[in-house]
Amino acid sequence: MPKILVIEDDPDMVAALRMPLEANGYELFTASTGEEGLQKVKEIEPDLIILDVMMETTTAGFQVSLQLRNPGPDSEYAAYRDVPILMLTAIHTTTSLRFGPDEAYLPVDDFVDKPIDPDELLEKVGALISG
């Protein structure tokens, strides 16, 4: 059963993710801060990380993705560098700001907008996990 780590501070959003993912055979683990998320990456070795942008700070998700994808050979997260990251964002619906995955500045694999469309979520999760 593929393991997904959800790093998200909103319990309602976690519930909205949990229902379709668990119903489709994924095992969910959660963390409510970037720091807790980084710790859990090491503990559970997830197959996919779903990461919120704004948690304890407005850029917490960016910081987590940068730490996980740190190219340094002695990074404590080097073993998890290739774990796909799906970033959750409401930025596209709340601002005119548009952005996409960028290896240097925003090292994630894909985005899913809030509010979550369960079919789109499952499609993106399936594509990222199957590689």
C-alpha positions as CSV (number, residue, x, y, z in Angstrom):
1,M,0.0,0.0,0.0
2,P,1.6,3.3,-1.1
3,K,2.4,5.7,1.8
4,I,1.4,9.4,1.5
5,L,2.6,12.0,3.9
6,V,0.3,15.1,4.0
7,I,2.0,18.2,5.5
8,E,-1.0,20.5,6.1
9,D,-2.1,22.5,9.1
10,D,-5.8,22.7,8.3
11,P,-7.7,19.6,9.7
12,D,-10.6,20.2,7.2
13,M,-8.2,20.0,4.3
14,V,-6.6,16.9,5.7
15,A,-10.0,15.3,5.9
16,A,-10.8,16.3,2.3
17,L,-7.6,14.6,1.2
18,R,-7.9,11.5,3.5
19,M,-11.3,10.4,2.2
20,P,-10.6,9.9,-1.5
21,L,-7.0,8.7,-0.9
22,E,-7.8,6.1,1.7
23,A,-10.8,4.9,-0.3
24,N,-8.4,4.3,-3.2
25,G,-5.9,2.2,-1.3
26,Y,-3.4,4.8,0.0
27,E,-2.1,4.9,3.5
28,L,-2.1,8.4,4.9
29,F,0.2,10.0,7.5
30,T,-0.1,13.6,8.5
31,A,2.0,16.5,9.9
32,S,0.7,19.9,10.7
33,T,4.0,21.9,10.5
34,G,6.9,21.9,8.1
35,E,9.3,20.8,10.9
36,E,7.1,17.9,11.9
37,G,6.7,17.0,8.2
38,L,10.5,16.8,7.7
39,Q,10.8,14.6,10.8
40,K,8.0,12.3,9.5
41,V,9.6,12.0,6.1
42,K,12.5,10.2,7.8
43,E,10.2,8.1,10.0
44,I,7.8,6.7,7.4
45,E,9.7,7.1,4.1
46,P,6.7,8.1,2.1
47,D,6.0,7.3,-1.6
48,L,4.6,10.8,-2.1
49,I,4.4,14.0,-0.1
50,I,1.4,16.3,-0.4
51,L,2.6,19.7,0.9
52,D,0.7,22.8,1.7
53,V,2.4,26.2,0.9
54,M,1.1,28.2,3.8
55,M,1.3,26.7,7.3
56,E,3.1,28.2,10.3
57,T,4.5,30.8,7.9
58,T,3.3,31.9,4.4
59,T,6.3,30.2,2.8
60,A,6.7,27.1,5.1
61,G,5.9,24.7,2.2
62,F,8.6,26.3,0.0
63,Q,11.1,25.9,2.8
64,V,10.2,22.2,3.2
65,S,10.5,21.5,-0.5
66,L,13.9,23.2,-0.6
67,Q,15.2,21.2,2.3
68,L,14.0,17.9,0.9
69,R,15.5,18.6,-2.5
70,N,18.8,20.0,-1.2
71,P,21.4,18.8,-3.7
72,G,24.2,18.6,-1.2
73,P,25.6,15.1,-0.8
74,D,25.6,15.4,3.0
75,S,22.0,16.7,3.3
76,E,20.2,14.8,6.0
77,Y,17.3,14.4,3.4
78,A,19.5,13.1,0.6
79,A,17.7,9.6,0.7
80,Y,14.3,11.3,0.1
81,R,15.4,13.7,-2.7
82,D,13.4,11.7,-5.3
83,V,10.2,11.4,-3.3
84,P,7.6,13.2,-5.5
85,I,6.0,16.3,-4.0
86,L,2.5,17.5,-4.8
87,M,2.0,21.0,-3.6
88,L,-1.4,22.2,-2.4
89,T,-2.1,25.8,-3.1
90,A,-4.9,28.3,-2.9
91,I,-2.7,31.0,-4.3
92,H,-4.0,30.6,-7.8
93,T,-7.6,31.2,-6.5
94,T,-6.8,34.0,-4.0
95,T,-4.2,36.1,-5.9
96,S,-3.3,36.8,-9.5
97,L,0.1,35.2,-8.8
98,R,0.9,32.2,-11.1
99,F,3.8,29.9,-10.6
100,G,4.9,26.4,-11.6
101,P,7.5,23.8,-10.6
102,D,11.0,25.2,-10.8
103,E,14.0,23.1,-10.0
104,A,15.9,25.9,-8.2
105,Y,13.2,28.0,-6.6
106,L,10.2,25.6,-6.2
107,P,11.4,22.0,-6.4
108,V,8.1,20.2,-6.5
109,D,6.6,17.8,-9.1
110,D,3.1,19.2,-9.5
111,F,0.4,21.4,-8.0
112,V,-3.2,20.8,-7.0
113,D,-5.4,23.8,-6.3
114,K,-7.7,24.2,-3.3
115,P,-10.5,23.5,-3.0
116,I,-9.6,19.9,-3.9
117,D,-11.2,18.1,-6.8
118,P,-11.0,14.5,-5.7
119,D,-10.7,13.1,-9.3
120,E,-7.9,15.6,-10.1
121,L,-6.2,14.7,-6.9
122,L,-6.3,11.0,-7.5
123,E,-5.1,11.4,-11.1
124,K,-2.1,13.5,-10.0
125,V,-1.3,11.2,-7.1
126,G,-1.5,8.1,-9.3
127,A,0.7,9.6,-12.0
128,L,3.4,10.7,-9.5
129,I,3.5,7.4,-7.5
130,S,3.7,5.3,-10.7
131,G,6.4,7.5,-11.9
